[in-house]
């Protein structure tokens, strides 16, 4: 067992379910709308429904992620302008730093969304 003892309870098993093609399509669409894989969606809906465990507001986090995307787009446009006219002293570094920060923040937000929708997962 070594270092795997802590992970033992988290090992995944496969469960098969029979669906019609229409049901499978509907399942895939529902998972897509939720921003999850089919496996994650089924797990969230079948295992964690009715959990009393507090969860973050995934809808709000998705809205924040969308806002981050818009901000990133604006920063990208500023970078294009700076590139077209030639960057002023420090422009390129500031823009690169801002894009890096946005990317890091978006990655953290994606993890938060996954954790909120799958309460069995914990922030790592």
C-alpha positions as CSV (number, residue, x, y, z in Angstrom):
1,X,0.0,0.0,0.0
2,X,2.8,2.5,0.8
3,X,1.6,6.0,0.1
4,X,-1.6,4.9,-1.6
5,X,-3.5,4.3,1.6
6,X,-5.0,7.8,1.6
7,X,-6.1,7.4,-2.0
8,X,-7.6,3.9,-1.5
9,X,-11.2,5.3,-0.8
10,X,-10.9,7.4,-4.0
11,X,-10.2,4.6,-6.4
12,X,-12.6,4.7,-9.3
13,X,-14.6,1.7,-10.5
14,X,-16.6,1.4,-13.8
15,X,-20.4,1.2,-13.7
16,X,-22.2,0.4,-17.0
17,X,-25.6,1.8,-17.9
18,X,-27.6,1.0,-20.9
19,X,-29.1,4.0,-22.8
20,X,-30.7,4.6,-26.1
21,X,-28.9,6.8,-28.6
22,X,-31.4,9.6,-27.8
23,X,-30.8,9.2,-24.0
24,X,-27.0,9.2,-24.5
25,X,-27.2,12.4,-26.6
26,X,-29.4,14.0,-24.0
27,X,-26.9,13.0,-21.3
28,X,-24.0,14.3,-23.2
29,X,-25.8,17.6,-23.8
30,X,-26.7,18.0,-20.1
31,X,-23.1,17.3,-19.1
32,X,-21.9,19.9,-21.7
33,X,-24.3,22.5,-20.3
34,X,-23.1,21.8,-16.8
35,X,-19.5,22.2,-17.9
36,X,-18.7,18.6,-16.9
37,X,-17.6,15.4,-18.5
38,X,-20.3,12.8,-18.9
39,X,-18.7,10.7,-16.1
40,X,-18.5,13.8,-13.8
41,X,-22.1,14.7,-14.6
42,X,-23.4,11.2,-13.9
43,X,-21.4,11.1,-10.7
44,X,-22.6,14.5,-9.5
45,X,-26.3,13.7,-10.3
46,X,-26.4,10.1,-9.1
47,X,-24.1,10.2,-6.1
48,X,-24.2,13.6,-4.6
49,X,-27.9,14.7,-5.1
50,X,-29.3,15.7,-1.7
51,X,-25.9,16.1,0.0
52,X,-26.0,18.5,2.9
53,X,-22.4,19.4,2.2
54,X,-22.1,23.2,1.5
55,X,-21.1,23.9,-2.0
56,X,-20.0,27.1,-3.8
57,X,-22.3,28.7,-6.3
58,X,-21.1,27.2,-9.6
59,X,-23.3,29.5,-11.6
60,X,-21.7,32.5,-10.1
61,X,-18.2,31.1,-10.7
62,X,-19.1,30.5,-14.3
63,X,-20.2,34.1,-14.7
64,X,-16.9,35.2,-13.1
65,X,-15.0,33.0,-15.5
66,X,-16.8,34.5,-18.4
67,X,-15.9,38.0,-17.1
68,X,-12.3,36.9,-16.8
69,X,-12.5,35.9,-20.5
70,X,-13.8,39.3,-21.4
71,X,-11.0,41.0,-19.4
72,X,-8.4,38.8,-21.0
73,X,-9.8,39.8,-24.4
74,X,-9.4,43.5,-23.5
75,X,-5.9,43.0,-22.4
76,X,-5.1,41.2,-25.6
77,X,-6.5,44.1,-27.6
78,X,-4.3,46.5,-25.6
79,X,-1.3,44.3,-26.4
80,X,-2.2,44.5,-30.1
81,X,-2.4,48.3,-29.9
82,X,0.9,48.4,-28.1
83,X,2.4,46.1,-30.8
84,X,1.1,48.3,-33.6
85,X,2.4,51.6,-32.2
86,X,5.4,50.1,-30.5
87,X,5.3,49.5,-26.7
88,X,6.1,52.2,-24.3
89,X,8.7,51.4,-21.7
90,X,7.4,48.5,-19.7
91,X,4.2,47.9,-21.7
92,X,5.1,44.5,-22.9
93,X,6.1,43.3,-19.4
94,X,2.9,44.6,-17.8
95,X,0.7,43.1,-20.4
96,X,2.5,39.7,-20.2
97,X,2.2,39.8,-16.4
98,X,-1.5,40.7,-16.6
99,X,-2.2,37.8,-19.0
100,X,-0.3,35.4,-16.8
101,X,-2.3,36.6,-13.8
102,X,-5.6,36.2,-15.7
103,X,-4.7,32.7,-16.8
104,X,-3.7,31.6,-13.3
105,X,-7.0,33.1,-11.9
106,X,-9.0,31.4,-14.6
107,X,-7.4,28.0,-13.8
108,X,-8.1,28.4,-10.1
109,X,-11.7,29.3,-10.9
110,X,-12.1,26.2,-13.1
111,X,-10.9,24.0,-10.3
112,X,-13.4,25.8,-7.9
113,X,-16.2,25.1,-10.3
114,X,-15.3,21.4,-10.6
115,X,-15.1,21.1,-6.8
116,X,-18.5,22.8,-6.4
117,X,-20.2,20.5,-8.8
118,X,-18.5,17.4,-7.5
119,X,-18.6,17.6,-3.7
120,X,-16.5,14.5,-3.4
121,X,-13.5,16.4,-4.7
122,X,-11.6,18.7,-2.4
123,X,-9.4,21.7,-3.1
124,X,-5.9,20.5,-3.5
